[in-house]
């Protein structure tokens, strides 16, 4: 579900800045950039994307941001090399993203070994990693679990503010 401007008008924007791996969490207590403690409760297999709105509360809403993380940036010489790299990366069950002319893979020893063996040009870099094929559809709506309205997380979850600690 798309959240329109009027729904968010007058509400304070808060964010969770998460790496790709962190955006795969389904159950986790986290602290937002605004200092709010919230509980993520998403359906198993969910993947949050930068720009997702995961909670809309009376005074504020929570938006997901991508955090820059270590990646290997591969610059294929041509389309055929790009396809070969993508095949070999996928064959090892690693994710792959596209950023301009580069292919991005996690900065991992297995990937450095693979890319070196393939003889392709690569360099260490940092980027918001958003792999291809990582989309997961959600049914959006109200969560019966916590009494709050959520935009991402479907009928079984979202993000809910935690009550203040008692000590």
Secondary structure, 3 states (H helix, E strand, C coil): CCCCHHHHCCCEEEEEEECCCHHHCCEEEEECCCCCEEEEECCCCCCCCCCCEEEECCCEEEEEEECEEEEEEEECCCHHHHHHHHHHHHHCCCCCEEECCEEEEECCHHHHHHHHHHCCCEEEEEEECCCCCCCCCCCCEECCCCCCEECCCHHHCEEEECCCCCC
